[in-house]
C-alpha cells in the first residue's frame, strides 16, 4: 500500500467512524491523515504479527483526540481487523474516543495533551542507554504546544542530545474553539529552534516532503528533530476545511455525510476500494445553513453559544 492510498483510507475511515459513533474531532483526523499515511507506509519500523517486537520504532499520537487516524492506520496494516473500526466509541469497544493502549500497535494511551513528548523523550533516552537503535516518534498538535510539559521535555531532549527522537507538529493553525494565534501567539519554528532542536518545515499534505524530512533525521550536532507540518484542518472535505465547527462536530446523516463521502470519492486512488460505500452516496439537498461557521479574529461569545447548540 502506498502512503497516498493509506491517507485516503484514513480519511474515509475517519468519516465513517465519527459518523457511526457521533464522535468528534474529524477536523483533526483529516489534517493529520497524510502524516500518518507516510509514517505507516514509509517510515516506521514495525511488525503487525509481533506488535511487541523490541526492534520496532516507538510511536505516540500525542494529539489523542485524533485517535481514529492511528486506529485506521494500524488496522489497514494488519494489527486488528478493519471491520472493528465500526465499533469506535461504542460501549465495551477497544477503540475509545482518545487513543487506547488496549489495542495491539498502540504503546501509550493519550488524550491529555502535553504528555506524548515527555514519554517519547524518555523512550529515546532509554534506547540510547540500552544501546538500541530504534527511533522514538511523536505526533503532536500545535495547540498542544501551549502545554508547559512540552517545553520541559524539549529542553530535556536537547540536553541529552536525543537525535533518535522525532516530533511532528500537525500545524493546522487551529485549536479547540479558535485559531492558535488568537489563543496564544507562537512562532513555532523559532520556539523549537530556541530550545536547540533541528527544525524542518514542510507542507504536511505533500508526501514527498514528509518522506524526505522523516526518512533520515540524523544531524552532526545530535539534536532531536521536529518536523513542523503545515496542514489544513479538515483537509479533503471542502466544507470542513479551516472551519472550527468541525473540531467537535461529526458528519450527520444526510447532506453532511453524503457530501463528505462524495468529495472523498473525487480524490480516491483507482487502486483503493471504499469499504463502506463503494459507489459513493446519493446526491442530497443543498447545504444546511448551520453546517458551516467561521471564527472571527477576536473573541465572539455568540459564536461559541451557537457552536455548542449545534452539537
Beta strands, then each sheet from edge to edge (+ up, - down):
strand 1: 58-61
strand 2: 136-141
strand 3: 165-171
strand 4: 174-175
strand 5: 178-179
strand 6: 198-203
strand 7: 225-230
sheet 1: 1+ 2+ 3+ 7+ 6+
sheet 2: 4+ 5-
end
